[in-house]
Amino acid sequence: MAGLQQTNSEMILLSWVRQSTRNYPQVNVTNFTTSWSDGLAFNALLHSHRPELFDWSAVASQQSPVQRLEHAFNIARQHLGIEKLLDPEDVATACPDKKSILMYVTSLFQVLPQKVTMEAIREVEMLPRHSRVTREEHIEVHEQHFSQEVSSTFLLSSCCSKMVVSLP
């Protein structure tokens, strides 16, 4: 667990997904955007933990991306109690919204078995960097970090100046 605590939550989530979908050759999740748009990853993730809920081959081979996404979201709602937070048409695009996918996969992570091995995490660490984080996302993270630092510094200096002023 100490090793897991040092790893960021997105990497753990991606490791869990990859580990869970390893036995599905049509599925190769490398990110939280394009890897989900065909609906196979959501269905494979559900099927890997609850294979009794549906026939994988029927879903994988005979449906369109929108139908596969609709299927996965309905299964998750009916059998796992996860509300349909995404519209299939919004996910079946060239670049679905990363935050929305992360939110939904996190919901699945909370109700399905959460076994993640260090081997799976190391595998994600070895993925090409561009597969995991785009340049824009990298810049956004740094901007958020800088903004938080500025806010913290301002808050700290405000508190310190109030303390000095209130001293007799």
Salt bridges, closest charged atoms under 4 A:
GLU10 OE2 - LYS98 NZ 3.00
GLU52 OE2 - ARG50 NE 2.68
GLU70 OE2 - LYS84 NZ 2.99
GLU123 OE2 - ARG18 NE 2.92
GLU123 OE1 - ARG22 NH1 3.53
GLU137 OE1 - LYS98 NZ 3.40
GLU140 OE2 - LYS99 NZ 3.70
GLU149 OE2 - HIS145 NE2 2.60
